[in-house]
Amino acid sequence: MTKSVFYHAGCPVCVSAEQDIINLIGADNVEVVHVGKTRDRIEEAEKAGVQSVPALVTPNGNVLHINFGASMADVKG
């Protein structure tokens, strides 16, 4: 099984959502990507359909936008 990928930018909304996602699906089932620190993964997130962070991309490619922390345009600065 492929892991889900949780993209976030480190804001309080994102960090709170990260903890909730890990508690819900387990740390072994999700890869956490901080796009503020790992900027080379921004394009990957956008190609997956992420329009804002925090967002979870499921193994089958569904994008679940969680709350609203920042748009990808804001993340790119």
LODO-40685 format. One line per 10 residues: number of its first residue (from 1); for each residue x, z, y of N, C-alpha, C, O, CB. Coordinates in nm, 3 decimals. Glycine has a CB too. Layout:
! LODO-40685
NUM) X:Z:Y:X:Z:Y:X:Z:Y:X:Z:Y:X:Z:Y ~ ...
***
This chain:
! LODO-40685
1) 0.083:0.000:-0.118:0.000:0.000:0.000:0.088:0.000:0.125:0.186:0.074:0.133:-0.095:0.121:0.000 ~ 0.053:-0.082:0.220:0.124:-0.087:0.347:0.073:0.025:0.438:-0.044:0.064:0.431:0.105:-0.225:0.415 ~ 0.161:0.077:0.521:0.123:0.183:0.613:0.046:0.128:0.732:0.060:0.011:0.768:0.246:0.258:0.661 ~ -0.036:0.214:0.792:-0.093:0.186:0.923:0.019:0.205:1.025:0.117:0.275:0.998:-0.217:0.278:0.954 ~ 0.004:0.143:1.141:0.103:0.161:1.248:0.030:0.215:1.370:-0.067:0.156:1.417:0.177:0.026:1.281 ~ 0.078:0.328:1.421:0.020:0.391:1.538:0.113:0.367:1.655:0.227:0.414:1.657:-0.003:0.544:1.515 ~ 0.064:0.291:1.754:0.142:0.261:1.874:0.098:0.354:1.986:-0.021:0.376:2.007:0.126:0.112:1.915 ~ 0.195:0.408:2.059:0.163:0.491:2.174:0.276:0.485:2.275:0.384:0.432:2.249:0.136:0.636:2.132 ~ 0.249:0.543:2.394:0.346:0.537:2.502:0.395:0.675:2.545:0.467:0.687:2.645:0.287:0.466:2.620 ~ 0.357:0.779:2.472:0.410:0.911:2.501:0.330:0.995:2.599:0.368:1.109:2.627:0.544:0.897:2.552
11) 0.220:0.943:2.652:0.138:1.021:2.745:0.066:1.132:2.669:0.060:1.127:2.546:0.036:0.930:2.819 ~ 0.011:1.231:2.738:-0.059:1.341:2.668:-0.174:1.292:2.579:-0.194:1.346:2.470:-0.113:1.440:2.771 ~ -0.248:1.192:2.622:-0.356:1.137:2.540:-0.298:1.080:2.410:-0.352:1.102:2.302:-0.435:1.027:2.618 ~ -0.187:1.006:2.423:-0.123:0.944:2.306:-0.068:1.048:2.209:-0.086:1.036:2.088:-0.011:0.852:2.352 ~ -0.003:1.150:2.261:0.058:1.252:2.176:-0.051:1.329:2.102:-0.035:1.361:1.984:0.144:1.349:2.260 ~ -0.160:1.360:2.169:-0.271:1.428:2.105:-0.331:1.341:1.994:-0.359:1.389:1.885:-0.379:1.465:2.208 ~ -0.351:1.212:2.024:-0.406:1.120:1.925:-0.310:1.105:1.806:-0.354:1.095:1.692:-0.434:0.983:1.988 ~ -0.180:1.102:1.833:-0.080:1.092:1.726:-0.096:1.207:1.627:-0.098:1.186:1.506:0.063:1.091:1.784 ~ -0.108:1.328:1.679:-0.123:1.444:1.591:-0.253:1.437:1.511:-0.255:1.471:1.393:-0.119:1.573:1.674 ~ -0.360:1.392:1.575:-0.488:1.379:1.504:-0.478:1.275:1.392:-0.527:1.298:1.282:-0.599:1.340:1.601
21) -0.416:1.161:1.421:-0.401:1.055:1.320:-0.319:1.105:1.202:-0.355:1.084:1.086:-0.335:0.929:1.382 ~ -0.208:1.171:1.231:-0.123:1.224:1.123:-0.200:1.325:1.039:-0.190:1.324:0.917:0.004:1.289:1.181 ~ -0.278:1.411:1.105:-0.357:1.510:1.031:-0.466:1.444:0.948:-0.499:1.492:0.839:-0.419:1.610:1.128 ~ -0.522:1.334:0.997:-0.631:1.267:0.926:-0.583:1.184:0.806:-0.641:1.191:0.698:-0.705:1.177:1.020 ~ -0.476:1.106:0.827:-0.437:1.013:0.720:-0.304:1.047:0.655:-0.267:0.987:0.554:-0.430:0.874:0.775 ~ -0.232:1.143:0.712:-0.107:1.188:0.651:0.014:1.113:0.705:0.009:0.992:0.728:-0.113:1.172:0.502 ~ 0.121:1.184:0.724:0.244:1.128:0.781:0.302:1.018:0.694:0.367:0.926:0.745:0.347:1.237:0.802 ~ 0.281:1.026:0.564:0.335:0.924:0.473:0.259:0.791:0.481:0.306:0.689:0.430:0.331:0.975:0.331 ~ 0.141:0.793:0.545:0.056:0.674:0.550:0.056:0.604:0.685:-0.015:0.506:0.705:-0.083:0.711:0.515 ~ 0.137:0.654:0.778:0.137:0.595:0.913:0.280:0.590:0.968:0.357:0.685:0.954:0.045:0.676:1.009
31) 0.312:0.477:1.029:0.438:0.464:1.103:0.404:0.483:1.250:0.317:0.415:1.303:0.508:0.324:1.077 ~ 0.472:0.574:1.316:0.448:0.601:1.458:0.551:0.524:1.540:0.671:0.536:1.517:0.455:0.754:1.489 ~ 0.501:0.445:1.636:0.589:0.365:1.722:0.563:0.403:1.868:0.454:0.380:1.920:0.566:0.212:1.699 ~ 0.661:0.461:1.932:0.655:0.496:2.074:0.709:0.374:2.150:0.830:0.355:2.158:0.739:0.629:2.108 ~ 0.618:0.293:2.205:0.661:0.168:2.269:0.733:0.192:2.402:0.798:0.101:2.453:0.542:0.078:2.292 ~ 0.723:0.311:2.457:0.799:0.343:2.576:0.948:0.360:2.544:1.033:0.330:2.627:0.746:0.469:2.640 ~ 0.978:0.408:2.424:1.116:0.427:2.381:1.167:0.310:2.298:1.287:0.282:2.296:1.127:0.555:2.301 ~ 1.077:0.241:2.231:1.113:0.129:2.144:1.051:0.003:2.201:0.959:-0.054:2.142:1.067:0.153:1.995 ~ 1.100:-0.038:2.315:1.038:-0.147:2.390:1.040:-0.281:2.316:0.959:-0.369:2.344:1.108:-0.162:2.524 ~ 1.132:-0.297:2.223:1.138:-0.421:2.148:1.021:-0.436:2.051:1.006:-0.540:1.989:1.269:-0.429:2.072
41) 0.937:-0.333:2.038:0.820:-0.340:1.950:0.692:-0.373:2.028:0.586:-0.386:1.968:0.803:-0.207:1.877 ~ 0.702:-0.387:2.160:0.584:-0.420:2.242:0.526:-0.554:2.201:0.405:-0.566:2.183:0.621:-0.421:2.391 ~ 0.610:-0.654:2.186:0.561:-0.788:2.147:0.492:-0.782:2.011:0.388:-0.845:1.992:0.678:-0.889:2.144 ~ 0.548:-0.709:1.919:0.487:-0.691:1.786:0.346:-0.632:1.799:0.252:-0.679:1.735:0.576:-0.599:1.698 ~ 0.334:-0.528:1.883:0.203:-0.464:1.903:0.103:-0.563:1.962:-0.012:-0.570:1.918:0.216:-0.342:1.996 ~ 0.146:-0.639:2.061:0.057:-0.736:2.123:0.014:-0.844:2.023:-0.102:-0.883:2.021:0.125:-0.801:2.244 ~ 0.107:-0.891:1.942:0.074:-0.992:1.841:-0.025:-0.938:1.739:-0.106:-1.013:1.684:0.202:-1.040:1.770 ~ -0.020:-0.808:1.714:-0.113:-0.745:1.620:-0.251:-0.728:1.682:-0.348:-0.699:1.611:-0.060:-0.610:1.574 ~ -0.261:-0.745:1.815:-0.390:-0.733:1.883:-0.407:-0.608:1.966:-0.515:-0.581:2.017:-0.498:-0.737:1.784 ~ -0.301:-0.530:1.980:-0.308:-0.408:2.060:-0.319:-0.446:2.208:-0.234:-0.517:2.261:-0.184:-0.317:2.035
51) -0.424:-0.397:2.272:-0.446:-0.424:2.415:-0.419:-0.302:2.502:-0.393:-0.314:2.622:-0.589:-0.472:2.437 ~ -0.426:-0.184:2.440:-0.398:-0.060:2.511:-0.349:0.042:2.408:-0.374:0.028:2.289:-0.523:-0.008:2.588 ~ -0.281:0.142:2.457:-0.235:0.249:2.370:-0.302:0.378:2.412:-0.332:0.396:2.531:-0.080:0.263:2.374 ~ -0.327:0.468:2.320:-0.291:0.466:2.180:-0.380:0.372:2.098:-0.498:0.353:2.129:-0.298:0.607:2.123 ~ -0.321:0.315:1.994:-0.394:0.226:1.905:-0.336:0.236:1.764:-0.216:0.255:1.745:-0.390:0.080:1.956 ~ -0.424:0.222:1.667:-0.384:0.224:1.527:-0.413:0.088:1.467:-0.525:0.038:1.476:-0.457:0.336:1.449 ~ -0.313:0.027:1.406:-0.331:-0.099:1.335:-0.334:-0.064:1.186:-0.238:-0.010:1.132:-0.216:-0.203:1.369 ~ -0.446:-0.097:1.122:-0.464:-0.064:0.981:-0.389:-0.163:0.894:-0.351:-0.271:0.941:-0.613:-0.061:0.944 ~ -0.367:-0.130:0.767:-0.294:-0.220:0.678:-0.357:-0.359:0.666:-0.286:-0.456:0.641:-0.285:-0.159:0.542 ~ -0.490:-0.369:0.683:-0.553:-0.501:0.673:-0.564:-0.571:0.808:-0.630:-0.674:0.819:-0.691:-0.488:0.613
61) -0.500:-0.516:0.912:-0.490:-0.584:1.040:-0.593:-0.548:1.145:-0.591:-0.604:1.255:-0.497:-0.725:1.018 ~ -0.683:-0.455:1.114:-0.779:-0.411:1.216:-0.707:-0.326:1.320:-0.621:-0.244:1.286:-0.896:-0.332:1.152 ~ -0.744:-0.345:1.446:-0.686:-0.266:1.555:-0.790:-0.167:1.603:-0.899:-0.207:1.646:-0.636:-0.356:1.671 ~ -0.758:-0.040:1.595:-0.848:0.065:1.640:-0.790:0.124:1.769:-0.693:0.199:1.766:-0.867:0.175:1.531 ~ -0.852:0.088:1.882:-0.808:0.142:2.010:-0.868:0.282:2.025:-0.989:0.299:2.014:-0.849:0.049:2.130 ~ -0.782:0.380:2.048:-0.823:0.520:2.050:-0.814:0.571:2.192:-0.707:0.572:2.253:-0.736:0.605:1.954 ~ -0.930:0.615:2.245:-0.931:0.666:2.381:-0.871:0.560:2.473:-0.876:0.441:2.439:-0.853:0.801:2.391 ~ -0.817:0.595:2.584:-0.746:0.499:2.668:-0.635:0.573:2.738:-0.659:0.660:2.822:-0.842:0.430:2.771 ~ -0.512:0.538:2.704:-0.396:0.599:2.768:-0.336:0.505:2.870:-0.317:0.542:2.986:-0.291:0.637:2.664 ~ -0.306:0.381:2.827:-0.245:0.282:2.916:-0.265:0.143:2.857:-0.264:0.124:2.736:-0.095:0.312:2.937
71) -0.282:0.045:2.946:-0.290:-0.093:2.901:-0.149:-0.139:2.863:-0.051:-0.079:2.904:-0.353:-0.185:3.011 ~ -0.141:-0.244:2.785:-0.008:-0.297:2.748:0.064:-0.348:2.872:0.186:-0.342:2.879:-0.022:-0.412:2.643 ~ -0.010:-0.398:2.971:0.053:-0.442:3.096:0.121:-0.324:3.166:0.231:-0.339:3.220:-0.052:-0.506:3.191 ~ 0.055:-0.207:3.163:0.117:-0.087:3.222:0.240:-0.044:3.144:0.339:-0.002:3.203:0.016:0.028:3.226 ~ 0.233:-0.056:3.012:0.346:-0.017:2.927:0.467:-0.106:2.956:0.580:-0.058:2.962:0.308:-0.026:2.778 ~ 0.441:-0.237:2.973:0.551:-0.330:2.999:0.612:-0.308:3.136:0.727:-0.343:3.161:0.503:-0.473:2.987 ~ 0.533:-0.249:3.226:0.582:-0.214:3.359:0.605:-0.330:3.444:0.647:-0.315:3.558:0.704:-0.138:3.350
***
